[in-house]
Amino acid sequence: MTQGPLTTEAGAPVADNQQSETAGVGGPVLVQDQSLLEKLAHFNRERIPERVVHARGAGAYGTFTLTRDVSQWTRAKFLSEVGKQTETFLRFSTVAGNLGAADAVRDPRGFALKFYTEEGNYDLVGNNTPVFFIRDAIKFPDFIHTQKRDPYTGSQEADNVWDFWGLSPESTHQVTWLFGDRGIPASYRHMDGFGSHTYQWNNEAGEVFWVKYHFKTDQGIKNLTTDEANRLSGVDPDSHQRDLRESIERGDFPSWTVLVQIMPAAEAATYRFNPFDLTKVWPHADYPPIEIGKLELNRNPQNIFAEVEQSIFSPAHFVPGIGPSPDKMLQGRLFAYGDAHRYRVGINADHLPVNRPHATEARTNSRDGYLYDGRHNGAKNYEPNSFGGPAQTDRPLWESTPVTGGTGHHETPRHAEDDDFVQAGNLYRLISEDEKIRLIDNLSGFIAKVSRDDIAERAVNNFRRADEDFGKRLEAAVQALRA
C-alpha cells in the first residue's frame, strides 16, 4: 500500500528520485538539485563516528614511480618526468561492514590512494572492480541501505538486497563480478585496483583526454572460495589487515603496475558505450591499457586511528592537469566525500598529519572550527587583500566540458551498444566452466533466501537478459534450493 508521495525533509514532494538534475543531457550535475544534496548530506550523517561506508579498512604508505612520459596527455607535475617518485598513502577497505566486521567477506574492496604531489594532494578514490552497481549518485543512499542492517530485523536481509538489485538492472554487471571468483580476495595484496570512474586529463596545450586507471597486482590474483572465507572470518577476522602489515614488516613490499586507458575527448560522443557510465568498462581492444608507473607500499602506519581512521580521501582533490568527467556517480561523490569527512573527522581534517600536503603549504582563508590549530596566526583571512595574501592563479585545474540543453532530471545518455546487460553477458561468457559453476552456486545460495517468489524471479530474469544460459542455470539452481 502506498504511503503517499516521496518528499524532501521539509515535506515537499520529490519529482524524480532516479535521475540527478543536470545541465542538459549528459551534462554535469547542478547544485540547484537540492533533493540530491539533501539526500547525500543526510546520508553522510547517519553513522557516528565510523565511516558510513568503507568503515573497515587498513592502510600503508608507499611510493609511486613514473615509468613513462605522459606529458602529451596531462600537465600534472608528478606525472612529468620518467623516474619521478611521489609519496603515497593507500587505504584498503570493505564497503558494507562496520568497523568490527571481518575482512574475508564477499564485498567490493575500496582502493583509495592519496598522492602527496608538489602541487597539493591528489586523491584517486576507487575500488577493486572496474564498474559499480549504479550510475547515478542519487541512488547511492538507497543502495547502501539495502546492504546495511534492516531497520526491523537488525540484520542484512536478502529481500532488501535482491529487491533493489532486481529493480535496478544496471547493477547486473557488477553483481556478476561480485559473485564470481574475484568477489573475495585472499588479501589486499592479491587483488587489482581501479580508479573505476572516468577522469579528465589535460595537457599544456589545453587538449582534453578521458582516462581510466588500472592497478595490476604484481603479487598475482588470489581469491577465496565462500567456504574458505567463512572459515577464515571465524578464525582470523583481521586476516587482510594482518597480512598487509606483516608483509611490509618483513620487507616483502607489495606493488602494483599502474596503467591507464586514454580516450581523446572528441571520440567520447560517438563511442559505442557511454564512457561516463560507471556500470560499463572500456573494452581493452578499443583502448589498450598503457603502462605508466609502479606503486609500492613500503611503510606501515604507526597509529591506526591517527593515520588510517582519520585519513580522508575525496575525488574532488585534483591537481593541475587532472579533473572530473560528467560521470554522474563521480559528480555526486565530489560533494559527498568531503562533506562526510567534515562531519566525521572535523572541518580541519585536511590538516591532520596523514592528510596534509607534503611538498606545498595549504594557503586558504578558512579559519577556526573544530581542531583549528592557529596556524595562520594573525594573517588576513580574506581575498583580495593588499597585505600580501595568497591570490588566485587565473588558470583552472582542468578544461571546461561543453554542455547543451535545458536543466532537468535527465537519464544517462545511451550510446550505440548501451544496455544494462551486454557487458554482464560478455563477462559470463568469458569465464571458464568451473568459474560459471561457482558463480551460479554463489548467486543461487543468496537469491534462494528471499521471502517472495517475485523478487527471486525478477533477480534471475536480469541475469537471463545478460545471457540465456546464465539465467537458465541460475533459475534451476534457485528453484532447487527453494523447493
Protein Blocks (a to p, Z undefined) as FASTA:
>chain_A
ZZbjaddfkopacfblkbccdehehiacdfklmmlmmmmmmmmmmpcfbdfbhkbccddd
dddddfbdcklmoccfklmbghiacddddddddfklcfkbcfbbcdddddddddddfkbp
cdddddfbfbdfbfbfklmmmmmmmmmccfklopacfklmmmmmmmmmmlmmmmmmmmmm
klpcfbfklcccdekiacddddfkopacddddddddfkbpadddfklmmmmmmmmmmlmm
mmmmmmmmnopacddddddddddfklmmmgmbdfkbfkbccdfklmgcddfbdcddfbdc
fblklmmmmpccdfklccehiacdfbfklmmmmmmmmmmmmmmnopklmmgmklpcfkbc
cddfbegjehiahlnmmaccbdcdfehpacdehiafbdcdddedjeddddddddfklcfk
lmmmmmmmmpcfklmmmmmmmmmmmmmmpmbfklmmmmmmmmmmmomklmmmmmmmmmmm
mZZ
